[in-house]
Amino acid sequence: MAEPNAVHPYDTSGNGEGPAFREKRDIPDGLWLRCGNCEEMLYRKSVAENCEICPECGHHFRLSGRRRVDQLADPDTFEELFDRIVTNDPLNFTWGRQTYDQYISEYQDRTGAREGVLTGMAYIKGRRVALAVMDGEFIMGSVGSVVGEKITLLIERATEERLPLVVVCTSGGMRMQEGALSLMQMAKTSTALAKFDDAGGLYISVLIDPTYGGTTASFAMLADIVLAEPGAMIGFAGQRVIANTIKAELPEGFQRAEFLLEHGFIDRIVPRRELRSEIARLIDYFWRPGQGGP
């Protein structure tokens, strides 16, 4: 039996009169996050050190465009190009009381990005490439006239300088706030890629979660080699739209990268930790520097 005046080991009052519970400590915001796949609570720093991959189940978390560049490119080698190109408002689009310009500004403030894609030159394990990385945090990576123009200009630069082209794709599709001008980017980028191919260029695309709409229907799938991250959702229309249209139950795993690989829609699934090495290996295998092509 405990002594009458003994302080309980879990008492935080110091006088033996408080409840037998430890004092609850506040956890700083952002210290932990929950994996959307396995539901485990994860220490955010551990996830960041693991290339933003869940250490429990291998789920690949989504990344910003800038974070993706930092992971892919050799340190301090990314030279951004075409970052001063800005959109106009061809349709005088408004959403409620918000104009299109205000809509763009809101996302610029929220993400720190100017548009939905980063383009430039970089080195990946010592191999110089033309690199484009779409940013899913900027209006879901939607393709408007600026995104299409920047990717087209990068393709043309890669053609001129005879460099391998790497495009990391994530998108919800075309940006309908710009109407037909957004849809035109499908043809524009595809035409530039056809000229790049005629010149003997090597194009590697990397599909990450999610890649949909006109992006899938154009430059994302026109690469010589199409890679994807594990579990990435890839398609044209969404699953619910397809199921409601054809009035049928879709196969398990439909539109997952693993399903697409099995059916020949992509060439290889590469975990994020191995992506830099895989791209460098493919360049070494297919590209002949000084001869201008594969």
N, C-alpha and C positions, 0 to 999 in steps of 0.2 A: 504494500500500500504506500502511495506517495505521501510525503510529509504535507501537513496542512498548508504551509506557506510556500511550498515549492513552486517555482515558476515552470509552467508547462513548456516543453521544448519548442512548441509551435506558437507560443504566445508572443506577440510582438509589442505588447503594451509595457512590458518590463515590471509589472506589479502583480502578475499572477491572476489578474481579474479579467483579462481579455479573452476572446474566443480562441480556441485551439486551432487556428489556421495561420498559414504563412501569409504575409502581406503580399498582395498581388502587385507585380511590377508591370508598368506600361511597356509595350513593345513598340518601338518606333515604326512609323508608317513605312511600308516598302521593304521591310527587313525580310519578310517571308512572302511567298506566293504559292498558290495552289496549282498543281498541274491539271490542266483540263482533260488529260487523257486518263491518268491513273488516280487522280484526286488526292495525291499525297501532298502534304505541306512541305515546301522546300525552302531551304535557306538561299536567299536570292544571290548572295555572293558565290555560293557553290555552283549555282546554275550558270552565272556569268563566266566563271572560270572553266566551265565545261562547254564553252561555245554556245551558250543558251540552249542546252539540251538537258532534259530531265534525267538525272542520274539514276532514277528508279526504273523508268520504263523506256527511255530513249526518245520520248516525244520531243520534236523540234519546235521550239517556240519561235514566233515570228520576230523578225528583226527590222529595224529602220534601215533605210538605204545607206546612211552614213556608217552605221554599225557593220553592215554587210561589206562595205568597201574596206573597212579596217580589218575585217577578218580575211578577206581574199587577197588584197594587195600587199606587197612587201611594204614594211614601214616607211612612211614618208616618200612614197614613190608615185602616189596618185596625183596627177595634174589635171584638174577639172577644166573642161572645155564647154563653151556655149552656155555658160551659166547666166548670162545677161539677157537671154531671150525670154520675153514675157508675152503673155497672151493678151488679146483684146476681148471685147464682148460683142461678137458678131450678131448675136440674136437679141441684144438688150435683155438678157435673161434675168428674171427675178424669182426669188423663192420667198413667198410672203412679202416682207418688207426689205429683204436682203438682196442686194444686187450681186451679180456674178463677181465683180471686182472685190466686194466685201467678203464674199464666200472664199475666194482665193486667199485674201489677206488673213482671214481667220485661220486657215490651215497653215499658212506660213508662220504665223505667230505660235500656233500649237505645236508644230513639228520642227521648226527651225530650218526647214527646207524651202527652196524657192519654187520647186515644181515636183512632179511625180517621178522623175528619173534623174540620176546623176550620171554624167558622161565624161569621159576623159581618157588619158593614157596612164598606164600603170605597168608595174612589173609583178608577175606572179611567179615566185620562186626563181627570179632572175630572167624570166621570159617576158619581153615587152609585148603588151597587148593593148588593143582598143577595148575599153571596158565600159559597159552601161549597166547600171543597177537600178531597177525600178523600186520605188518606195511605197509599200503598201499602206503606210500611215498617212500618205498625202492623197486624200479623196480616193482611198482604196486602190491606188496605183492606176487610176483610170487614165486612158490615153486621149488627150486633147491635142490641139495643134502644136503646142510647145513640146510635149513629150514626143510626138511623131517627128517633129522637125529636128530635135536634138539627136534622136536615134538615127535618123537619116543622115545627118551631117557626120555623125561618128562613123557610120558605114562608109561614107564617101572618103573620109579621112583614112580609114583602114585600107581602102582600096588604093588610094594614092601612095601611102607609105608602105604598102605590102605587109600589113601586120595581121596576125590572128585577131579575130573578133570574138569577144565573150559578152553575152547579154544575160543578165540574171532577171528573170521575168516573174512578176507577181502582179496581178491585176484583176479588177472586177469587170473589165471590158472598156468599151469606148465611153468617153465623157459626153453624155447627151446634152449637157448645158451648151455645147458648141454645135449641136446638130450635125449636119452633113459634113462639116469640116472635120469633126472627129472621125467619122467613118472613112474619110479620104486618106487618113493616115495608114490604114491597112494597105491600100494600093501603093502609097508612096514608099513606105518602108519595104514592101515586097519588091518593088521595082529596083530600089537601091541594092537589095540583097541579090537580085538576079544579075546585076552588073558586077557585084562583088564576086559572085560565083564564076561568072565568065572570065574574070581576071585571075581565077585560080585561088581565091581566098578560102581560108579555113574559118568556119563559123561554128562556135560551140554555144548552145543555149542551156541555161540552168533553170528549171521550172521549180518554183517554191510555192508553198501554200499561202493563198490560193492563186491559181492562174486560170482565168475564165474569159469568155466573150471574144471580142474581136482580136484581142492579143493572142489567144490560142489559135484563132483562125487566120493569123498572118505571121508576123515575124517570129513568134515563139516556137513555131513548129517547122520553120524553114531551114533549120540549122543542119549542118553536116552531121553533127553529133548532138543528140538531145539527152541531157542528164536531168535527174530530178532528185529532190531530197526525199527521204523516207516519209511516207504518210501524206505527202502533198496532195491536195485536191486539185485536179486538173480537168478542164472540160470546156464546152462552149456554153450551153445552157445549164442551169442548176438542176439538181436531181428532182426537186419537187415539180419544176416546170416540165421536165421530161416525163415523169411518172403521170402527171395529170394530163399531158398531151396524148400519150400513147395508151393510157389506161392499163398500165401493167406494172407489176412489182419488179423493181430493178434488182440485179444480182447483188449479193453481199460484197461490199468493198468497191462498188461501182464508182469510177472516177478517182479512186485512190491511185497513187503512183504504182503500187504493187500490181493492181489490176491492169493498168495501162501497159506495164512492162510485159506482163503475161500475154497480152493481146497484141504486142508488137507496136504499140503507139509511141513508146520512148525506147531509148537504147540502153540506159543503165540507171540504177538507183545508187546514189553516192551519199553516205552520211556526211554531215557538215564538217566533221573533223578531218575527213579525207579529201575534201573538195579541192583545196589548193594543190595537193599532190597529184590528184587525178587530172586536173586541167593541165598542169605542167607536163605530166606523162603523155597526155594526148597530143599536146603541141609538139613534144619531142618526136613522137611517133609519126605524125602526119605532116609536120611543117618542116620545110627546108629553107632556113634563113639564107638570104642572098639570092635565092632563085625565085622568090616572090610567090610561092604557093606550095600546096601539098603535093 
